[in-house]
Amino acid sequence: MSEFPLRAPRGSDADFIKRAQGGSAEDWAAIVDRYSGYVYTLLRTFRVPDSEQSDAFQHVFVELFKALPQLKKVDVLTPWIRQTTLRHAVRVRKRATTADVSLDDVEYFVADQNLEADLEQAETAQIVRDAVQTQSPKCQELIMRLFFDESPQRYADVAQAMGLKPASLVMTRQRCLEALERALRARGIG
């Protein structure tokens, strides 16, 4: 199974935020589920020490929870989460080194080529997860079984698990991948 959950409830960030602003614990949990892998990836990418990552993770989501009442017209939380995580990572690094945080610290993150590549990969992975979550439940399951499970499964096994004939699995896979491709293009990938 992938490090990042794909089975978070379907819906847009704006829908989850609106309902979470109204007090829905289920929608708040859906936001946390949707972005937990992304936040941990950012924390590693921004080189937050392993011993600090759990606290930093909690900090990001506490800040998001506190910001919920002010969030308006948010279609995607990725930029907000990235910025909040970066700022907190700089503070954590400052505490760890007891040095003053300066603009150079932020520039270090921005100028580091490995960091830039890692960040781009993390953001692309989040976009793919978001796009997969917009697909039908059948397509989500099929894509996850074929491309995200740790141990590859044979088509015949996937077809049986999903209650499909092997021949129809190929056609279903094609339709699902075409729909996923459209969703990715709409998000600027492809």
Sequence and secondary structure as in RCSB ss.txt:
>XXXX:A:sequence
MSEFPLRAPRGSDADFIKRAQGGSAEDWAAIVDRYSGYVYTLLRTFRVPDSEQSDAFQHVFVELFKALPQLKKVD
VLTPWIRQTTLRHAVRVRKRATTADVSLDDVEYFVADQNLEADLEQAETAQIVRDAVQTQSPKCQELIMRLFFDE
SPQRYADVAQAMGLKPASLVMTRQRCLEALERALRARGIG
>XXXX:A:secstr
  SS S S  S HHHHHHHHHTT HHHHHHHHHHHHHHHHHHHHHTT  HHHHHHHHHHHHHHHHHHGGG  S S
  HHHHHHHHHHHHHHHHHHHHT    HHHHHHHHH HHHHHHHHHHHHHHHHHHHHHTS HHHHHHHIIIIISS
S   HHHHHHHHT  HHHHHHHHHHHHHHHHHHHHHTT  
